[in-house]
Amino acid sequence: MNKIITLFLSITIIFFGEYSIQAADCDLDINSKSQPTLPTFLITDYCVNSSLFYVKMGAGSLPGGAPSVSLGIGGRYRKGHHGVDFSINGQTFYAIFVFDGLLTAKAQYLFYPSPSSRHAIFFGGGSGYGCSRHEGFVPVMGGVGSSHSTKFLTVDGVTGCEFRKDKRIKPLLQLELSQPVIYLKGKDHSQWTPSVVLSIGIGV
């Protein structure tokens, strides 16, 4: 008889234990479903580093349309959806008798629609200061050369993506456009054509 009572009590305890666990799981599911979820673009992951220092290289065109290769360094600071970026950029074009060089310093505002994403897309714009140098040489009658330099202010735009899978090294891809708007020294009508550069970089 005692064995039967002990068996009955054991079955009862097991049954009600499983029932209470299921009820608790159900309550958790209900609570989790009842909590409102924010859209992805409103969620901010503060574990993402707020600062990023990077180097970049790419190809594109100089103001006026000449093809060029580019190299740059920069740093950016981000808080939530908003960020600022400062960079120094160099572009060069070299042919047999022609050399063109451009050095720019830029300050830009960036907006991140999904700042917590591992593939954080950004876009923005700002302004910059540019200094260009052109040198040409024509090998006739002993050689004829010409050179001139210009300094100007630009209006800039940028869009791209930061890849954050790695906690230390973060590749980035971006497209930049710079339009000269105010000439401080010299002027070349062809330079009203904007500079366009597609670059890849590595940030830490």
Residue frames as qw, qx, qy, qz and C-alpha x, y, z in Angstrom:
[[0.000, 0.884, 0.467, 0.000, 0.00, 0.00, 0.00],
 [0.305, -0.794, 0.101, 0.516, 2.80, 2.40, 0.88],
 [0.415, -0.112, 0.601, 0.674, 4.43, 1.67, -2.47],
 [0.211, 0.636, 0.655, 0.350, 1.20, 2.53, -4.30],
 [0.142, -0.937, -0.248, 0.202, 0.85, 5.82, -2.38],
 [0.409, -0.585, 0.330, 0.617, 4.48, 6.70, -3.05],
 [0.379, 0.176, 0.678, 0.605, 4.04, 5.96, -6.79],
 [0.089, 0.811, 0.558, 0.151, 0.85, 8.04, -6.93],
 [0.246, -0.891, -0.042, 0.380, 2.54, 11.02, -5.25],
 [0.447, -0.328, 0.495, 0.669, 5.54, 10.77, -7.61],
 [0.296, 0.446, 0.679, 0.503, 3.28, 10.77, -10.68],
 [0.056, -0.909, -0.411, 0.043, 1.32, 13.74, -9.30],
 [0.352, -0.750, 0.152, 0.539, 4.49, 15.77, -8.62],
 [0.409, -0.075, 0.611, 0.673, 5.88, 15.03, -12.09],
 [0.207, 0.642, 0.661, 0.329, 2.57, 15.94, -13.78],
 [0.114, -0.952, -0.258, 0.118, 2.10, 19.24, -11.98],
 [0.453, -0.571, 0.298, 0.617, 5.81, 20.07, -12.41],
 [0.364, 0.160, 0.637, 0.660, 5.58, 19.69, -16.17],
 [0.064, 0.801, 0.565, 0.189, 2.33, 21.66, -16.23],
 [0.266, -0.886, -0.084, 0.370, 3.87, 24.54, -14.28],
 [0.436, -0.330, 0.463, 0.698, 6.90, 24.61, -16.61],
 [0.267, 0.441, 0.673, 0.530, 4.62, 24.68, -19.68],
 [0.082, -0.903, -0.421, 0.026, 2.58, 27.46, -18.10],
 [0.366, -0.730, 0.132, 0.561, 5.72, 29.46, -17.38],
 [0.392, -0.029, 0.598, 0.698, 6.90, 28.98, -20.97],
 [0.139, 0.685, 0.639, 0.321, 3.50, 30.10, -22.21],
 [0.209, -0.912, -0.223, 0.273, 3.63, 33.21, -20.00],
 [0.412, -0.487, 0.350, 0.686, 7.07, 34.02, -21.34],
 [0.312, 0.276, 0.675, 0.609, 5.85, 33.67, -24.92],
 [0.001, -0.841, -0.530, -0.114, 2.85, 35.88, -24.22],
 [0.317, -0.833, -0.026, 0.452, 5.01, 38.51, -22.53],
 [0.413, -0.271, 0.488, 0.719, 7.52, 38.49, -25.35],
 [0.219, 0.471, 0.679, 0.518, 4.77, 38.83, -27.93],
 [0.113, -0.883, -0.452, 0.059, 3.03, 41.58, -26.02],
 [0.370, -0.646, 0.099, 0.660, 6.15, 43.75, -25.92],
 [0.526, 0.837, 0.067, -0.131, 6.27, 46.18, -28.85],
 [0.748, -0.093, 0.300, 0.585, 9.29, 45.89, -31.12],
 [0.052, 0.806, -0.117, -0.578, 11.01, 48.91, -32.62],
 [0.760, 0.650, -0.032, -0.003, 11.80, 49.15, -36.33],
 [0.868, -0.013, 0.003, 0.497, 15.35, 48.14, -37.19],
 [0.404, 0.570, -0.001, 0.716, 16.39, 51.66, -38.13],
 [0.351, -0.799, 0.056, -0.484, 15.47, 52.92, -34.63],
 [0.897, -0.422, -0.026, 0.129, 17.52, 50.34, -32.75],
 [0.226, 0.837, -0.444, 0.225, 20.99, 51.48, -31.69],
 [0.932, -0.176, -0.216, 0.234, 23.68, 49.03, -30.60],
 [0.154, -0.949, 0.256, -0.100, 26.02, 50.94, -28.31],
 [0.829, -0.320, 0.377, 0.262, 28.50, 48.06, -28.42],
 [0.684, 0.577, 0.177, 0.411, 29.58, 49.29, -31.87],
 [0.521, -0.281, -0.056, 0.804, 32.71, 51.41, -31.55],
 [0.146, 0.899, 0.296, -0.289, 31.92, 55.10, -31.83],
 [0.043, 0.834, -0.377, -0.400, 35.22, 56.01, -33.53],
 [0.889, 0.261, 0.321, 0.198, 36.84, 54.64, -36.67],
 [0.069, -0.773, 0.431, 0.461, 40.25, 55.47, -38.16],
 [0.843, 0.342, 0.413, 0.038, 40.82, 54.28, -41.73],
 [0.125, -0.466, 0.555, 0.677, 42.95, 54.26, -44.85],
 [0.693, 0.524, 0.441, -0.223, 41.42, 53.99, -48.30],
 [0.158, -0.347, 0.609, 0.696, 42.39, 53.67, -51.93],
 [0.570, 0.546, 0.579, -0.203, 40.42, 53.77, -55.13],
 [0.305, 0.062, 0.549, 0.776, 39.97, 55.08, -58.64],
 [0.221, 0.777, 0.522, -0.273, 37.84, 57.69, -60.33],
 [0.439, 0.633, 0.258, 0.583, 38.20, 61.03, -62.04],
 [0.311, -0.240, -0.198, 0.898, 39.66, 64.43, -61.28],
 [0.253, 0.762, 0.298, -0.516, 37.67, 67.64, -61.68],
 [0.259, 0.634, -0.448, -0.574, 37.53, 68.03, -65.45],
 [0.918, 0.233, -0.008, -0.321, 37.18, 64.31, -66.13],
 [0.403, 0.572, -0.712, 0.059, 40.77, 63.02, -66.22],
 [0.894, -0.242, -0.374, -0.047, 41.07, 59.48, -64.80],
 [0.030, -0.694, 0.545, -0.471, 42.95, 59.14, -61.53],
 [0.681, -0.208, -0.670, 0.211, 43.98, 56.86, -58.71],
 [0.313, -0.748, 0.095, -0.577, 43.37, 57.98, -55.16],
 [0.598, -0.102, -0.664, 0.437, 44.67, 57.43, -51.65],
 [0.270, -0.667, 0.029, -0.694, 43.36, 58.83, -48.40],
 [0.360, -0.130, -0.779, 0.496, 43.31, 58.65, -44.63],
 [0.336, -0.493, -0.124, -0.793, 40.60, 59.74, -42.26],
 [0.105, -0.116, -0.847, 0.508, 38.67, 59.33, -39.06],
 [0.404, -0.427, -0.395, -0.706, 35.02, 59.37, -38.13],
 [0.067, 0.013, 0.751, -0.656, 32.98, 59.54, -34.96],
 [0.425, -0.315, -0.623, -0.576, 29.45, 58.18, -34.69],
 [0.166, 0.058, 0.722, -0.669, 26.74, 58.39, -32.04],
 [0.543, 0.439, 0.571, -0.430, 23.50, 56.63, -32.87],
 [0.649, 0.615, 0.433, 0.117, 22.35, 57.53, -36.36],
 [0.231, 0.970, -0.061, 0.047, 24.67, 60.52, -36.73],
 [0.810, -0.245, 0.150, 0.512, 28.36, 60.82, -37.46],
 [0.175, 0.942, -0.199, -0.208, 31.08, 63.16, -38.64],
 [0.895, 0.108, 0.213, 0.376, 34.02, 62.33, -40.89],
 [0.005, 0.918, -0.291, -0.270, 37.31, 64.15, -41.52],
 [0.887, 0.103, 0.337, 0.298, 39.69, 63.02, -44.25],
 [0.004, -0.746, 0.423, 0.515, 42.71, 64.00, -46.35],
 [0.827, 0.352, 0.438, 0.019, 42.68, 62.72, -49.92],
 [0.094, -0.599, 0.515, 0.606, 45.12, 62.68, -52.82],
 [0.791, 0.476, 0.380, -0.061, 44.43, 61.98, -56.50],
 [0.181, -0.590, 0.528, 0.584, 46.92, 61.75, -59.36],
 [0.809, 0.532, 0.246, -0.040, 46.91, 61.29, -63.11],
 [0.266, -0.657, 0.530, 0.466, 50.13, 60.74, -65.04],
 [0.832, 0.522, 0.185, 0.026, 50.65, 60.30, -68.77],
 [0.780, 0.183, 0.072, 0.594, 53.77, 60.64, -70.91],
 [0.302, 0.323, 0.004, 0.897, 53.73, 64.42, -71.08],
 [0.383, -0.589, -0.141, -0.698, 51.01, 65.33, -68.56],
 [0.354, -0.149, -0.786, 0.484, 50.75, 65.28, -64.78],
 [0.392, -0.575, -0.152, -0.701, 47.70, 66.26, -62.72],
 [0.392, -0.113, -0.781, 0.474, 47.55, 66.13, -58.95],
 [0.404, -0.610, -0.185, -0.656, 44.85, 67.03, -56.43],
 [0.322, -0.067, -0.758, 0.564, 44.97, 67.24, -52.63],
 [0.407, -0.551, -0.273, -0.676, 41.76, 67.79, -50.65],
 [0.064, -0.022, -0.778, 0.624, 40.73, 68.03, -47.01],
 [0.425, -0.379, -0.545, -0.615, 37.08, 67.21, -46.28],
 [0.171, 0.022, 0.714, -0.679, 34.64, 67.48, -43.39],
 [0.433, -0.165, -0.645, -0.608, 31.37, 65.59, -43.79],
 [0.561, -0.130, 0.492, -0.653, 28.21, 64.72, -41.90],
 [0.282, 0.058, -0.923, -0.256, 27.08, 61.08, -42.08],
 [0.682, -0.131, 0.236, -0.680, 23.69, 59.50, -41.41],
 [0.083, 0.135, -0.987, -0.028, 23.30, 55.78, -40.58],
 [0.652, -0.208, -0.278, -0.673, 19.72, 54.46, -41.14],
 [0.928, -0.292, -0.214, -0.089, 20.62, 51.21, -39.27],
 [0.017, 0.811, -0.523, 0.262, 23.53, 52.04, -36.95],
 [0.650, -0.409, 0.608, -0.201, 23.53, 48.65, -35.21],
 [0.924, 0.358, 0.024, -0.134, 23.73, 46.61, -38.41],
 [0.720, -0.330, 0.442, 0.420, 26.80, 44.58, -39.30],
 [0.437, 0.311, 0.476, 0.697, 26.48, 46.07, -42.78],
 [0.060, -0.738, -0.359, 0.568, 25.92, 49.70, -41.82],
 [0.398, 0.574, 0.409, 0.588, 24.95, 51.79, -44.83],
 [0.219, -0.665, -0.215, 0.681, 25.62, 55.52, -44.58],
 [0.394, 0.603, 0.356, 0.596, 25.23, 58.64, -46.67],
 [0.285, -0.806, -0.227, 0.466, 25.91, 62.30, -46.17],
 [0.489, 0.696, 0.136, 0.508, 27.75, 65.35, -47.37],
 [0.472, -0.720, -0.097, 0.499, 29.85, 68.33, -46.43],
 [0.334, 0.935, -0.118, 0.008, 32.51, 70.66, -47.77],
 [0.857, -0.182, 0.140, 0.461, 36.21, 70.61, -48.50],
 [0.024, 0.900, -0.280, -0.333, 39.28, 72.53, -49.54],
 [0.900, 0.223, 0.285, 0.245, 41.23, 71.48, -52.62],
 [0.052, -0.809, 0.403, 0.424, 44.53, 72.34, -54.23],
 [0.886, 0.327, 0.311, 0.105, 45.38, 71.04, -57.71],
 [0.192, -0.677, 0.488, 0.516, 48.48, 71.15, -59.88],
 [0.825, 0.507, 0.249, -0.006, 48.72, 70.65, -63.65],
 [0.223, -0.658, 0.532, 0.483, 51.96, 70.25, -65.59],
 [0.826, 0.494, 0.270, -0.036, 52.27, 69.64, -69.32],
 [0.304, -0.582, 0.540, 0.526, 55.17, 69.24, -71.71],
 [0.772, 0.604, 0.144, -0.137, 55.20, 69.27, -75.49],
 [0.658, -0.369, 0.438, 0.490, 58.44, 67.90, -77.02],
 [0.578, 0.682, 0.294, 0.338, 58.69, 70.28, -80.00],
 [0.284, 0.807, -0.131, 0.501, 61.45, 72.80, -80.76],
 [0.269, 0.374, -0.627, 0.628, 63.42, 71.82, -77.70],
 [0.328, -0.402, -0.812, 0.266, 60.36, 71.33, -75.56],
 [0.217, -0.432, -0.040, -0.875, 57.54, 73.61, -74.46],
 [0.314, -0.286, -0.841, 0.335, 56.10, 73.29, -70.97],
 [0.316, -0.507, -0.097, -0.796, 53.20, 74.77, -69.08],
 [0.379, -0.261, -0.808, 0.367, 51.95, 74.52, -65.54],
 [0.280, -0.473, 0.017, -0.835, 49.32, 76.09, -63.34],
 [0.218, -0.180, -0.866, 0.412, 47.76, 75.53, -59.94],
 [0.389, -0.504, -0.288, -0.716, 44.33, 76.19, -58.50],
 [0.075, -0.081, -0.797, 0.593, 42.80, 76.36, -55.03],
 [0.442, -0.283, -0.386, -0.759, 39.10, 76.00, -54.43],
 [0.418, -0.072, 0.675, -0.604, 36.30, 75.05, -52.06],
 [0.306, -0.044, -0.856, -0.414, 34.08, 72.05, -52.77],
 [0.710, -0.137, 0.253, -0.643, 30.65, 70.72, -51.93],
 [0.148, 0.279, -0.947, -0.056, 30.90, 66.98, -51.28],
 [0.836, -0.121, 0.039, -0.534, 28.60, 63.98, -51.13],
 [0.106, 0.359, -0.925, 0.067, 29.29, 60.42, -49.99],
 [0.873, -0.136, 0.062, -0.465, 27.50, 57.10, -49.67],
 [0.399, 0.418, -0.813, 0.070, 28.82, 53.70, -48.68],
 [0.883, -0.343, -0.223, -0.228, 28.82, 50.80, -46.26],
 [0.119, -0.614, 0.716, -0.309, 30.83, 49.75, -43.21],
 [0.836, -0.036, -0.530, -0.135, 31.30, 46.00, -42.73],
 [0.304, -0.644, 0.486, -0.507, 31.51, 45.22, -39.00],
 [0.937, -0.099, -0.315, -0.117, 31.76, 41.42, -38.80],
 [0.710, 0.061, -0.415, 0.566, 35.23, 41.68, -37.32],
 [0.406, -0.845, -0.292, 0.189, 35.52, 43.56, -34.02],
 [0.486, -0.557, 0.174, 0.651, 38.96, 45.00, -34.81],
 [0.159, -0.180, 0.543, 0.805, 39.26, 45.40, -38.58],
 [0.431, 0.617, 0.538, -0.380, 36.31, 46.90, -40.45],
 [0.336, 0.142, 0.577, 0.731, 36.36, 47.07, -44.27],
 [0.264, 0.678, 0.344, -0.594, 34.44, 49.89, -45.90],
 [0.372, 0.311, 0.622, 0.615, 33.28, 50.74, -49.41],
 [0.075, 0.755, 0.348, -0.551, 32.24, 54.23, -50.44],
 [0.429, 0.539, 0.433, 0.580, 31.49, 56.48, -53.39],
 [0.236, -0.645, -0.196, 0.700, 32.46, 60.15, -53.14],
 [0.380, 0.695, 0.381, 0.477, 31.62, 63.17, -55.27],
 [0.343, -0.573, -0.127, 0.734, 33.31, 66.58, -54.99],
 [0.363, 0.761, 0.398, 0.361, 32.13, 69.63, -56.90],
 [0.373, -0.105, -0.094, 0.917, 34.35, 72.75, -56.98],
 [0.017, 0.830, 0.554, 0.056, 32.15, 75.78, -56.27],
 [0.091, -0.992, 0.050, 0.072, 34.42, 78.67, -55.24],
 [0.795, 0.315, -0.110, 0.507, 37.88, 79.28, -56.71],
 [0.451, -0.841, -0.018, 0.297, 40.39, 80.99, -54.42],
 [0.189, -0.660, 0.514, 0.514, 43.33, 80.93, -56.83],
 [0.018, 0.199, -0.813, -0.548, 43.35, 80.32, -60.57],
 [0.669, 0.311, 0.414, -0.533, 40.46, 78.82, -62.47],
 [0.001, 0.156, -0.850, -0.502, 39.92, 76.25, -65.17],
 [0.623, 0.052, -0.070, -0.778, 36.48, 76.02, -66.76],
 [0.659, 0.077, -0.721, -0.201, 36.86, 72.26, -67.17],
 [0.220, 0.053, -0.821, 0.524, 37.07, 71.90, -63.39],
 [0.542, -0.086, 0.177, -0.817, 33.41, 72.66, -63.02],
 [0.803, 0.002, -0.541, -0.251, 33.05, 68.94, -63.77],
 [0.657, -0.628, 0.299, -0.290, 32.97, 67.14, -60.39],
 [0.167, 0.442, -0.876, 0.096, 35.47, 64.62, -59.11],
 [0.896, -0.170, -0.037, -0.410, 34.07, 61.11, -58.59],
 [0.163, 0.478, -0.844, 0.179, 35.94, 58.39, -56.66],
 [0.913, -0.240, -0.189, -0.270, 35.01, 54.83, -55.74],
 [0.162, 0.589, -0.708, 0.355, 37.24, 53.58, -52.94],
 [0.853, -0.321, -0.411, -0.028, 37.71, 50.68, -50.56],
 [0.009, 0.691, -0.486, 0.535, 39.31, 50.96, -47.15],
 [0.681, -0.225, -0.656, 0.236, 40.15, 49.33, -43.85],
 [0.249, -0.718, 0.149, -0.633, 39.25, 50.86, -40.51],
 [0.543, -0.096, -0.732, 0.400, 40.15, 50.09, -36.91]]
